[in-house]
């Protein structure tokens, strides 16, 4: 069964690489994320040490990403001066790459190959975390959900870059 080509693929591959600036793991459900300097992405499972590992094997929400540029937009819309990345409950923060352009694309983060499955929409918990209007502030700026195609290490400072479909076969 062949995968239908994504028309955005030809544009996404021209993006300059981004960089990982923050990584967080949540050892238990509804607990705060703990910042770490590296994580191991486990193919089809999630990030080692994160509570979601193995809960929904093969799902499209094994890891979540948000960009520092999106965080700046959320700060602007909420009026908050600085938002700790862990507050937004995403696993990886990037900078320098338009995450929305990676939707439905495969991309490398460090040694791991990910596939963005959908936009990561804010949940109602963002109202309590960010205050009234938190969910509205995150709309369109919530980042991506992704599944892990190939596992590997992800470290602070690692590159984030799209791959062409033929590059990851």
C-alpha positions in Angstrom: 0.0 0.0 0.0 1.6 3.2 -1.0 1.4 6.4 1.0 -0.4 9.3 -0.7 2.1 12.1 -1.4 1.7 15.2 0.7 1.7 18.4 -1.5 3.5 20.2 1.3 6.4 17.8 1.3 8.2 19.7 -1.4 8.0 22.9 0.6 8.8 21.5 4.0 12.0 20.0 2.9 13.3 23.5 2.1 12.9 24.6 5.7 16.2 25.5 7.4 17.0 23.2 10.3 15.7 24.0 13.8 17.2 23.1 17.1 16.0 21.4 20.3 16.1 23.8 23.2 14.1 22.0 25.9 13.1 18.4 26.7 10.6 17.3 29.4 9.4 14.0 30.6 6.3 13.3 32.8 6.9 10.2 34.9 3.2 9.9 35.9 -0.1 11.1 34.5 -1.1 14.7 35.6 2.3 15.3 37.1 4.6 18.2 36.1 7.2 17.6 33.4 10.7 17.3 34.5 13.3 19.0 32.3 16.1 16.7 31.1 19.2 17.2 28.9 18.4 14.2 26.7 15.8 11.5 26.1 15.6 8.2 24.3 12.9 8.0 21.7 11.5 4.4 21.5 10.1 3.5 18.1 6.3 3.2 18.1 6.2 3.8 21.9 7.2 7.3 23.1 10.0 8.8 25.1 11.7 6.5 27.6 10.7 7.7 31.1 7.5 9.4 30.0 4.2 8.1 31.3 2.8 7.8 27.8 5.3 5.1 26.8 3.4 2.0 25.6 0.0 3.4 26.5 -1.1 3.7 22.9 1.5 1.9 20.8 1.4 3.0 17.2 -0.6 6.1 18.0 0.0 9.5 16.6 0.7 11.1 20.0 3.8 9.4 21.3 5.7 12.7 21.6 4.6 16.4 21.5 6.6 19.4 20.2 6.2 23.1 20.4 8.4 25.9 19.3 9.8 28.8 21.3 8.3 31.0 18.6 4.9 29.6 19.5 5.6 30.1 23.2 6.4 33.7 22.5 3.0 34.1 20.7 1.2 32.5 23.6 3.0 34.9 26.0 1.9 37.8 23.9 -1.8 36.7 23.8 -1.9 35.9 27.5 0.0 38.9 28.6 2.4 36.6 30.6 6.0 37.7 30.6 7.5 34.2 30.6 6.0 30.8 30.3 8.0 27.8 31.6 7.9 25.2 28.8 6.7 22.5 31.2 3.5 24.4 31.8 2.4 23.8 28.2 2.8 20.0 28.7 4.8 19.4 25.5 7.8 17.0 25.5 10.2 19.0 23.2 10.7 22.7 22.5 12.4 23.7 19.3 13.5 27.0 17.8 14.2 28.1 14.2 11.7 25.9 12.4 8.1 26.3 11.5 6.5 23.2 13.2 3.2 23.8 11.4 4.9 23.2 8.1 6.0 19.8 9.3 2.4 18.5 9.7 2.1 15.1 8.2 5.8 15.1 7.4 8.7 13.0 8.5 11.5 14.8 10.2 14.6 14.0 12.3 15.1 15.2 15.8 18.6 14.2 16.8 18.9 10.5 16.0 15.1 9.8 16.0 12.8 9.9 13.0 9.4 11.3 13.8 6.2 11.7 11.8 4.0 14.6 12.6 0.4 13.3 12.8 -1.6 16.3 13.8 -1.6 19.7 15.3 -1.5 19.5 19.1 -4.5 21.4 20.3 -4.7 22.9 23.8 -6.7 21.1 26.4 -9.0 22.7 29.0 -6.1 22.4 31.6 -4.4 25.4 29.8 -7.1 27.7 31.3 -5.9 26.8 34.8 -2.2 26.8 33.8 -2.2 30.1 31.9 -5.3 31.8 33.2 -8.5 32.8 31.5 -8.0 32.8 27.8 -5.2 30.3 27.9 -6.8 27.9 25.5 -7.6 30.7 23.0 -4.0 32.0 23.2 -2.7 28.5 22.2 -5.0 28.0 19.2 -2.9 27.6 16.2 0.2 27.7 18.4 0.0 24.4 20.3 2.6 22.6 18.3 2.6 19.1 16.9 1.8 15.5 18.0 4.1 12.9 16.4 4.8 9.2 16.3 8.2 7.8 16.5 9.2 5.9 13.4 12.8 5.2 14.3 14.1 5.5 17.8 17.3 7.2 19.0 18.8 9.8 21.3 17.4 13.3 21.4 19.6 15.9 23.1 19.5 19.6 23.8 21.0 21.4 20.8 20.2 18.6 18.3 19.0 19.6 14.9 15.4 19.3 13.8 15.0 18.9 10.1 12.5 17.5 7.6 13.5 14.5 5.5 12.3 13.7 2.0 10.1 10.6 1.7 12.8 8.8 -0.2 15.5 9.7 2.5 13.8 7.7 5.2 13.0 4.5 3.4 
